[in-house]
Amino acid sequence: MTTTARPSAARERILETAFALFYARGIRAVGVDLIIAESGVAKATFYKHFPAKDDLVVAYLDKVDGVWTGQLEAAAEAAGPDPADQLVGLFDALGTACRREGYRGCAFINAAAESQPGTAVHDRTVAHKTAVLDWVRTLAERAGARDPESLARSLTLLLDGGLASGSLDASPDAPKAAKASAQALVEAATAA
């Protein structure tokens, strides 16, 4: 029997603090000293859990991944058992995200813009986007799309564009427009 160690309260406090600060202010704008001060941990405690800032940023992105992926999957499942409906339904997560107080766009796109290719942070952003693409491709295959790869790519580009639009212009109709476009793409890709 394998037991999983529960993260320490200090580590969780650091991560919660970083989650709020990184998303609200940007990764580069938030220094380790601010995170230490805001989380109320000692510097030694911080470095025990996160030897480098990039370690904390990757942990933050892991946390964001769990939240966002969960929201996407829940929205897809809420659309019903039909994979074609799920491909459209997942866009309901976009509407929920863009209406959230303090919304600043996609944490992964933001992190990618602040990191260099080949770094652990950039690699984590790419891994997230690849995982979402793979999941959408699987749904497209199950929906009977003629070209699941192309449909998945189009839908994830639309999703990322909706996330960006929600931050840039804060237009409440952006998620609706993205969902309507997704509906048209799915219908065209799965038509007999």
C-alpha positions as CSV (number, residue, x, y, z in Angstrom):
1,M,0.0,0.0,0.0
2,T,1.3,3.4,-1.0
3,T,0.5,6.4,1.0
4,T,0.6,9.9,-0.4
5,A,2.1,12.6,1.8
6,R,-0.2,15.5,2.5
7,P,1.4,18.8,1.5
8,S,2.3,20.9,4.5
9,A,0.2,23.8,5.6
10,A,3.1,26.2,4.9
11,R,3.5,24.9,1.4
12,E,-0.2,25.3,0.7
13,R,-0.2,28.8,2.1
14,I,2.7,29.7,-0.2
15,L,1.0,28.2,-3.2
16,E,-2.4,29.9,-2.4
17,T,-0.6,33.3,-2.1
18,A,1.4,32.8,-5.3
19,F,-1.8,31.7,-7.1
20,A,-3.6,35.0,-6.2
21,L,-0.5,37.2,-6.8
22,F,0.8,35.6,-10.0
23,Y,-2.7,35.7,-11.6
24,A,-3.5,39.2,-10.5
25,R,-0.2,40.9,-11.2
26,G,1.8,38.6,-13.5
27,I,4.7,36.2,-12.8
28,R,7.5,38.6,-13.4
29,A,5.9,41.4,-11.3
30,V,5.7,39.2,-8.2
31,G,9.0,38.6,-6.3
32,V,9.8,35.9,-3.8
33,D,10.0,38.4,-1.0
34,L,6.4,39.5,-1.6
35,I,5.2,35.9,-1.6
36,I,7.1,35.2,1.6
37,A,5.7,38.3,3.3
38,E,2.1,37.7,2.1
39,S,2.1,34.0,3.0
40,G,3.6,34.6,6.4
41,V,6.3,31.9,6.1
42,A,10.0,32.2,6.9
43,K,12.4,32.5,4.0
44,A,13.9,29.1,4.9
45,T,10.5,27.5,4.8
46,F,9.8,29.0,1.4
47,Y,13.1,27.7,0.0
48,K,12.6,24.3,1.6
49,H,9.4,23.9,-0.4
50,F,10.4,25.8,-3.5
51,P,14.2,26.0,-4.1
52,A,13.7,28.4,-7.0
53,K,10.9,30.8,-8.1
54,D,10.4,28.6,-11.2
55,D,9.5,25.7,-9.0
56,L,6.8,27.7,-7.4
57,V,5.6,28.9,-10.8
58,V,5.3,25.4,-12.1
59,A,3.4,24.4,-9.0
60,Y,1.1,27.3,-9.5
61,L,0.5,26.2,-13.1
62,D,-0.2,22.7,-11.9
63,K,-2.9,24.1,-9.6
64,V,-4.4,26.2,-12.4
65,D,-4.4,23.2,-14.7
66,G,-6.4,21.2,-12.2
67,V,-8.9,24.0,-11.8
68,W,-9.3,24.9,-15.5
69,T,-9.3,21.3,-16.8
70,G,-11.9,20.4,-14.2
71,Q,-14.1,23.3,-15.3
72,L,-13.7,22.3,-19.0
73,E,-14.6,18.6,-18.2
74,A,-17.5,19.6,-16.0
75,A,-18.9,21.9,-18.7
76,A,-18.5,19.1,-21.3
77,E,-20.2,16.6,-19.1
78,A,-23.1,18.9,-18.3
79,A,-23.9,19.1,-22.0
80,G,-24.9,15.4,-21.9
81,P,-23.5,12.1,-23.1
82,D,-23.2,13.0,-26.8
83,P,-19.5,13.8,-27.6
84,A,-20.6,16.4,-30.3
85,D,-22.7,18.2,-27.6
86,Q,-19.7,18.0,-25.2
87,L,-17.4,19.6,-27.7
88,V,-19.8,22.6,-27.8
89,G,-20.7,22.4,-24.1
90,L,-17.1,22.8,-23.0
91,F,-17.4,26.4,-24.2
92,D,-19.7,27.1,-21.2
93,A,-16.6,27.0,-19.1
94,L,-15.3,30.0,-21.1
95,G,-18.4,32.0,-20.2
96,T,-18.0,31.2,-16.5
97,A,-14.3,32.1,-16.6
98,C,-14.6,35.4,-18.4
99,R,-17.3,36.6,-16.0
100,R,-15.2,35.9,-12.9
101,E,-14.2,38.9,-10.8
102,G,-10.5,39.8,-11.5
103,Y,-10.4,37.8,-14.7
104,R,-7.1,38.4,-16.5
105,G,-7.2,35.8,-19.3
106,C,-5.6,32.4,-19.6
107,A,-3.0,31.8,-16.9
108,F,-1.1,29.6,-19.3
109,I,-1.0,32.1,-22.2
110,N,0.1,34.7,-19.7
111,A,2.8,32.5,-18.3
112,A,4.0,31.6,-21.8
113,A,4.3,35.3,-22.7
114,E,6.5,35.8,-19.6
115,S,8.8,32.8,-20.1
116,Q,11.4,31.7,-22.5
117,P,11.0,28.6,-24.6
118,G,12.8,25.6,-23.2
119,T,12.3,26.6,-19.6
120,A,10.4,24.6,-17.1
121,V,7.6,27.2,-16.9
122,H,7.3,27.4,-20.7
123,D,7.3,23.6,-21.0
124,R,4.5,23.4,-18.4
125,T,2.4,25.8,-20.4
126,V,2.9,23.7,-23.6
127,A,2.1,20.5,-21.7
128,H,-1.2,22.0,-20.6
129,K,-2.2,23.2,-24.0
130,T,-1.2,19.8,-25.5
131,A,-3.3,17.9,-22.9
132,V,-6.3,20.1,-23.7
133,L,-5.8,19.5,-27.4
134,D,-5.5,15.8,-26.9
135,W,-8.7,15.7,-24.8
136,V,-10.6,17.7,-27.4
137,R,-9.3,15.4,-30.2
138,T,-10.5,12.4,-28.3
139,L,-14.0,14.0,-28.0
140,A,-13.8,14.8,-31.8
141,E,-13.0,11.2,-32.6
142,R,-15.9,9.9,-30.4
143,A,-18.2,12.5,-32.1
144,G,-17.3,11.0,-35.5
145,A,-15.5,14.0,-37.0
146,R,-14.0,13.4,-40.4
147,D,-10.8,15.1,-39.4
148,P,-10.6,15.0,-35.5
149,E,-7.1,16.6,-35.5
150,S,-8.3,19.6,-37.5
151,L,-11.5,20.0,-35.5
152,A,-9.7,19.8,-32.2
153,R,-7.1,22.3,-33.4
154,S,-9.8,24.7,-34.5
155,L,-11.8,24.4,-31.3
156,T,-8.8,24.9,-29.0
157,L,-7.7,28.0,-31.1
158,L,-11.3,29.3,-30.7
159,L,-11.1,28.5,-26.9
160,D,-7.8,30.4,-26.5
161,G,-9.1,33.3,-28.6
162,G,-12.2,33.4,-26.3
163,L,-10.0,33.4,-23.2
164,A,-7.9,36.3,-24.7
165,S,-11.0,38.3,-25.8
166,G,-12.5,37.9,-22.4
167,S,-9.5,39.7,-20.9
168,L,-8.8,42.2,-23.7
169,D,-12.3,43.6,-24.3
170,A,-14.2,42.1,-21.5
171,S,-17.1,41.7,-23.9
172,P,-19.9,39.6,-22.4
173,D,-20.9,38.3,-25.8
174,A,-17.4,36.8,-26.6
175,P,-18.1,33.5,-24.9
176,K,-21.5,33.3,-26.7
177,A,-19.9,34.0,-30.0
178,A,-17.2,31.4,-29.4
179,K,-19.8,28.8,-28.5
180,A,-21.8,29.6,-31.6
181,S,-18.7,29.2,-33.7
182,A,-17.9,26.0,-32.0
183,Q,-21.4,24.7,-32.8
184,A,-20.9,25.5,-36.5
185,L,-17.5,23.9,-36.6
186,V,-18.7,20.7,-34.9
187,E,-21.8,20.5,-37.1
188,A,-19.7,20.9,-40.3
189,A,-17.1,18.4,-39.1
190,T,-19.6,15.7,-38.1
191,A,-22.2,16.1,-40.9
192,A,-23.0,12.9,-42.8
